[in-house]
Amino acid sequence: MKAASPASGPNVGLDDQARPLIGVLATPGLDDTIPVQSVDQKYLDAIRNVANAEPLVLPLSEGSENLAATLSVLDGILLTGGLSNVHPSFYIAAEDIAAHEPFDIQRDKTAFAIIDYAIRENVPVLGICRGMQELNVFCGGTLMIGLQNPEALPHHRPWDREQPIDTIYQPFHTVETAEDGVLRQILKQLKIEVNSIHKQGIERLGEGLRVEARAEDGVIEAISRPESSFVVGVQWHPEYQAATNATSSSLFAAFGRAAATYRAQRPFARAKANNAAGKS
């Protein structure tokens, strides 16, 4: 992946000695009957405790123009998972739409606007589950359905949200990392055990993306964008037990390092370093 080249947007109030600031995309829901937008605690804990950064929750936006000022102060972006699916109108003909429900068009549009900004400005990105699928669709790829059904291989069978969280997120199957990929470099492992709760998967890989890992049945489980400083997507949920699972810890630590590098190369950080050098 290429070295980061950060945006030159407003940096008012930012201090280059502070930890990187990582935007975490929210998902919508209901608190009783009140609409809310929220982020699971496990994402925030992973950012703070493993990536060594500070999270900033990014609410879904009505338009990309509303995001610009916020995105310009970020050093990284985490595209979270979610219960909804990317609307198929973004990648296939309309006749198969019902089979892909449920949807969240506002989440789709917000995620695509964020990805567009991140790729243009070379901001580090980590996409998890739905977040990986958003990366693929934005780059022109497609998704497939039917991974959770009684006839599927064991690691893609349906799961029950009433189960204990440790059961839902327990390691469920093996994935093999690509030999020369960034994920192999980060994890230092050929095969890893991961959890699996996704209903959809990548069918056609998006333009400019690389397969970083596959499951035993050939399903793509991780991707990257080699032309970016750090754009990685994984189909599993590394945020669960990120501090205690070696695979998850390595991934979030690498994401945090990429964000720290981006932050260090911001104009305000370079100016302060130059001033300090001039005084010595």
C-alpha positions in Angstrom: 0.0 0.0 0.0 1.1 3.6 -0.7 2.2 6.1 1.9 -0.5 8.3 3.3 -1.0 11.8 1.9 -3.5 13.5 4.2 -6.0 16.2 3.4 -5.2 19.8 4.0 -8.6 20.7 5.5 -9.3 22.6 8.7 -7.3 21.4 11.7 -8.6 24.0 14.3 -8.1 22.7 17.8 -6.2 19.6 16.8 -2.9 18.8 18.5 -0.4 16.6 16.8 0.6 15.1 20.2 -3.0 13.8 20.7 -4.0 10.3 19.7 -5.4 9.7 16.1 -9.1 10.5 15.7 -11.0 7.7 14.0 -14.6 8.2 12.7 -16.9 5.3 13.5 -20.0 5.0 11.3 -23.3 4.7 13.2 -26.2 2.5 12.4 -29.9 3.4 12.9 -32.3 1.7 15.3 -35.1 2.3 17.8 -35.0 2.9 21.6 -38.6 1.8 22.3 -40.3 3.9 19.6 -37.7 6.7 19.4 -35.4 6.6 16.4 -31.7 6.5 17.4 -28.3 6.2 15.8 -25.7 4.3 17.7 -22.4 2.3 17.7 -21.8 -0.9 19.5 -19.5 -0.5 22.5 -17.1 -3.1 21.2 -16.2 -0.9 18.3 -15.4 2.0 20.6 -13.4 -0.2 22.9 -11.3 -1.6 20.1 -10.5 1.8 18.8 -9.5 3.2 22.2 -7.8 0.2 23.7 -6.2 -1.6 20.8 -5.9 0.9 17.9 -4.6 3.5 20.5 -6.9 6.2 19.0 -10.0 8.2 19.9 -13.3 7.3 18.3 -15.8 9.9 16.9 -19.2 8.6 16.1 -20.3 9.6 12.6 -24.1 9.8 12.3 -25.8 9.0 9.0 -26.1 12.1 6.9 -28.7 13.4 4.4 -26.0 14.7 2.0 -22.3 14.3 1.4 -21.8 18.1 1.8 -22.6 17.8 5.5 -19.8 15.3 6.0 -16.9 17.3 4.6 -16.0 19.4 7.6 -16.1 16.4 9.9 -14.2 14.0 7.7 -11.4 16.6 7.2 -10.4 16.3 10.9 -10.3 12.5 10.9 -7.2 10.3 10.8 -9.0 7.1 10.0 -12.5 5.7 9.3 -14.1 2.5 10.7 -17.1 1.2 8.6 -19.1 -0.8 11.1 -21.2 -3.9 10.5 -25.0 -3.7 10.6 -28.2 -5.7 10.4 -29.2 -4.2 7.1 -27.8 -5.0 3.6 -26.5 -2.8 0.9 -29.4 -2.0 -1.5 -28.9 -4.1 -4.6 -30.0 -1.2 -6.9 -26.4 0.0 -6.4 -25.0 -3.1 -8.1 -27.6 -5.3 -9.8 -30.9 -5.1 -11.8 -34.0 -4.4 -9.8 -35.8 -7.7 -10.2 -33.9 -9.4 -7.3 -34.3 -6.6 -4.7 -36.7 -8.3 -2.3 -34.4 -11.3 -1.8 -31.7 -8.9 -0.3 -33.8 -7.2 2.4 -33.6 -5.5 4.9 -32.1 -2.3 3.6 -30.9 1.1 4.8 -30.5 3.5 1.9 -29.3 6.3 4.2 -26.5 4.2 5.6 -25.6 3.2 2.0 -25.4 6.8 0.8 -23.5 8.0 3.8 -21.0 5.1 3.6 -20.4 5.7 -0.1 -19.8 9.4 0.5 -17.3 8.6 3.3 -15.5 6.0 1.1 -15.3 8.4 -1.8 -13.7 11.0 0.5 -11.3 8.5 2.1 -10.1 7.1 -1.2 -9.5 10.6 -2.7 -7.7 11.9 0.4 -6.0 8.6 1.3 -7.5 8.3 4.7 -7.0 4.9 6.3 -10.1 2.7 6.3 -11.1 -0.5 8.1 -14.4 -2.0 6.9 -16.1 -4.7 9.0 -18.8 -7.1 7.6 -21.3 -4.6 6.0 -18.4 -2.2 5.9 -16.4 -4.5 3.7 -19.3 -5.0 1.4 -19.8 -1.3 1.1 -16.2 -0.9 0.0 -16.7 -3.6 -2.6 -19.9 -2.1 -4.0 -18.5 1.4 -4.1 -15.7 0.1 -6.2 -18.1 -1.5 -8.7 -18.3 -5.0 -7.2 -21.4 -7.1 -6.5 -22.8 -9.1 -3.6 -24.4 -12.6 -3.4 -27.1 -13.8 -1.0 -27.9 -17.2 0.4 -24.9 -17.8 2.6 -27.1 -18.5 5.6 -29.3 -21.5 4.9 -29.6 -25.1 6.1 -27.9 -26.4 3.0 -24.8 -24.1 3.4 -21.5 -25.2 4.7 -21.5 -25.2 8.6 -19.7 -21.9 9.0 -22.4 -20.0 7.1 -25.5 -21.5 8.7 -28.1 -19.2 10.4 -27.4 -17.9 13.9 -29.8 -16.9 16.6 -29.5 -13.4 18.2 -31.0 -14.8 21.4 -27.9 -16.8 21.9 -25.2 -15.6 24.4 -22.8 -13.1 22.8 -19.9 -15.4 23.3 -21.7 -18.1 21.2 -22.6 -15.6 18.5 -19.1 -14.3 18.1 -17.2 -17.5 18.7 -14.6 -18.7 16.1 -16.6 -20.6 13.5 -14.4 -21.4 10.6 -10.9 -21.0 9.1 -9.8 -18.5 6.5 -6.6 -18.6 4.5 -4.7 -15.3 3.9 -3.2 -14.4 0.5 0.5 -15.1 0.3 1.7 -11.6 -0.7 -1.2 -9.7 0.9 -1.2 -6.9 3.5 -3.3 -9.1 5.8 -0.6 -11.8 5.8 2.0 -9.1 6.6 -0.2 -7.8 9.5 -1.2 -11.1 11.0 1.9 -13.2 10.2 -0.3 -16.2 9.7 -1.4 -18.4 6.8 -4.6 -19.6 8.4 -6.8 -17.9 11.1 -10.0 -18.8 12.9 -12.8 -16.2 12.6 -16.4 -15.7 13.6 -19.1 -15.7 11.0 -22.5 -14.1 11.1 -23.0 -12.6 7.6 -25.8 -13.4 5.3 -24.2 -12.0 2.2 -20.8 -12.1 0.6 -18.8 -10.7 -2.3 -19.7 -12.1 -5.7 -17.6 -10.0 -8.1 -14.7 -8.1 -6.7 -14.7 -4.3 -7.1 -12.2 -2.5 -9.4 -8.8 -1.9 -7.8 -9.4 -4.3 -4.9 -7.5 -7.4 -4.0 -8.6 -10.6 -2.2 -6.8 -10.9 1.1 -8.4 -14.0 2.5 -10.9 -16.7 1.6 -12.9 -19.3 3.5 -12.7 -23.0 2.8 -15.7 -22.8 0.5 -14.1 -20.0 -1.6 -16.1 -17.1 -0.1 -14.1 -13.9 0.0 -13.4 -13.0 3.6 -11.1 -10.1 3.4 -10.1 -7.4 0.8 -7.7 -4.5 0.4 -7.1 -1.6 -1.9 -3.3 -1.7 -2.7 -3.3 1.9 -4.2 -4.4 3.3 -0.8 -2.2 3.7 2.3 -4.6 1.5 4.3 -7.9 0.3 3.0 -8.8 -3.1 4.4 -12.1 -4.9 4.7 -12.9 -8.1 6.6 -16.1 -10.1 6.6 -15.8 -11.3 10.2 -16.1 -9.2 13.4 -12.6 -8.5 14.8 -14.0 -5.9 17.2 -15.3 -8.6 19.5 -12.6 -9.4 22.0 -10.2 -7.2 20.1 -7.9 -6.8 23.1 -7.6 -10.6 23.8 -7.8 -12.2 20.4 -4.4 -12.1 18.7 -5.8 -11.8 15.2 -8.1 -9.0 16.1 -5.5 -7.2 18.2 -3.0 -7.3 15.3 -5.5 -5.9 12.8 -6.7 -3.0 15.0 -3.1 -2.2 16.0 -2.2 -2.0 12.3 -5.2 0.3 11.7 -4.2 2.5 14.6 -0.6 2.8 13.3 -1.9 3.8 9.8 -4.1 6.5 11.4 -1.1 7.7 13.5 1.0 7.9 10.4 -1.7 9.9 8.6 -2.0 12.2 11.5 1.8 12.8 11.7 1.8 13.9 8.1 -0.9 16.5 8.4 0.2 20.1 7.7 -0.1 21.2 11.3 2.0 18.4 12.5 4.8 19.0 9.9 4.7 22.8 10.8 5.2 22.1 14.5 8.0 19.6 13.8 9.8 22.2 11.5 9.4 24.8 14.2 10.9 22.5 16.8 13.8 21.7 14.5 14.5 25.4 13.9 14.8 26.0 17.6 17.3 23.2 18.2 
